[in-house]
């Protein structure tokens, strides 16, 4: 079987039209100090920008007429990239962590899973609690529901956690699961 690998797609950045690439016959002009000049023919606005040794950049192409600013395009682009980088740094990725229980789980194992679950939730991750039934265990689905509800109630009794159910208890072919999140984060 042949595997195909896909290259990572580059992040889409907003392309700004600069100087002669502005197609509109007239633009709403904002000068280098941020003052609104008003509606101006594009060629006159470009000439004004050139006289100041700056660029005319179309900042809002969807407006009628498009909004254009007289600025140094290199600095403008640099600031936008820095802002995007800051947003990316401040973004927090939430992972889905899993805890598996069984019908015949011992008390010690249950305590260990409980501590793991608390760590995951305190870090801000989502928690998926699963319990799978095999063979003759499928007859005791009520016991499985009881074990999961008991586990969730033990988690809810922790005062540091404020739990919410993202997905209620579901049964998919002998596998019970529930997804919890911590509202404190």
N, C-alpha and C positions, 0 to 999 in steps of 0.2 A: 504494500500500500504506500502510495507516495504522499509525503507530507508537504504541505505548502506553507511557507512562512510569509507573513505580511510585514512590511516595513512599518515602523511607527509613523503615524501621520503627523506632519508638523502642525503646531498649534496655529489656528487661523488668527491672524492679526488684521486689524482694520487698516485697509490701504487708504491713504489720503491722497487726493489729487493736489498737485503742486504746480503753480505758475501756469505754463502753457497747456497743461493737461486738464485744466478746468474747462468743461464744455459749455457751461451756461453763459449766455450773452451778458448777463448782469448778476451781481452778487450783493448780498447784504454785508457791508464791509465793517470790520472791527479793526481799529488801528493798533500800532505796536504798544500803546499804553493801556489798551483795553476799552477805549472809548468807542461808542458806536458812531460811525460816520454816516451810515445809511445805505440806501440802494445806489450802487455805482456800477458803470459798465466794467466788465472784466478786464479789458485791455488797459483802462485807466488805473484800475486797482493794481494790476501787475506792474505798471510803470511806477506807481507810488512806492511799491515794495522794493523795486530795483533801485530807486533813488535813495532809499534808506539802507541799501545793501542787505535786504532781508528777503524772505519768500512770502508768497501769497498761498496760504494753505486753506483748502476747503474743509472746514471742521464739521459741518452738518449739511451733507448733500441732499437730504430728504426735504429740507425746508424749501419754501418757495418765496423768494429766490434763495438759492443756497447761501449758507453763512460762511464767509471766508475771513481769515485773520491774517494780519501782517505779523509774521514771527520768523525766528530763525528755525528752519525746519529740522536741522540736526539736533538742536537742543530740545525741540518739541518731541521728536522721536525718542530721544534718550530718556526724557521724563516719563513718557508713556511706558517704555520698557521697564523702567524702575518701578513704576506703580504696579504693573502686571507681576513683576517679580515679588514685590511685597505681598500682594494678594495671594500669590501661590504659596509663600512661606507661611502666611497666617491661616491658610486652609488646613483643616484637620481631617484626615481620612478616618472614617469610622469603619472598623472591620467587624465581620460577623464571626464571633468565636463560638465554638461548640463544646458542650458537655454531654457525654453519653452516660446514661444510667442503664441499669439492667434490673430485671425483675427480682433477682436474688442478690442484690448488692448488700454488702456488709455495712455496719455502722461506721467503721473506720474509713472505708472507701467513700462513703457518703459524705463524711466530714471533710475529706481531702477535696472532693469535687465541689463542696460548698465553699471552701477557701479559694479554690481556683475561680469559681464563678464570681465571688466578691471582687477578686483582683481584676478580672476582665471588666466588670461593670464600673469599678472605680476609675479605670483608665479611660472610660468613655466608649467602650466597644459595646456592640449589641451582643446578646447572649442567646444562643439557640440550645435549648435543652431537649435531648432526644432520648427515647427509650424504645428499643426494638424488641419485638416478640418473635421467638423462633419456635417452630414445632408445636409441642403441646402447650407452650406458654401462651399461645394465641387464645386459648380458652379463658385465660385469666386477665382479660383486658381491663376489668374493673380494678384489679390490683395495680396495674400499670398506671392508670389514671390517678389512683390514690398516692402512689409513690411520687409522681410528678407534682401533684398538688401539695404534698407534704414538703417537697424540696423548695417549691416556690414560696410557700408560707415561711419556711426557715430563712429564705433570702429576704422576704418582706419584713421579718422581725428585726433585721439589722437596722439600727437607727440612722446609720450613715448613708444608706441607700434609699432613694425614692423611686421605686420601680413602677414602670408602666408596661402594659402588654402591647407590643406592636402587632403580634399575631396570637390569637387565642389558641388553645389546645386543639390540635387537629390530629386525625388518624388517617394515615395513608398506607394502606396495605400492611397493617400490623406494626407500623412505626408511628409512635406518638411524638409530637413535637410542639414546642411553644417558643416564641421569641420575645425576649424581654429587653427593655432599655432602661438606663438610669437617667431620670429627669434632673438630677442635680448638676450634671455637666452641661 
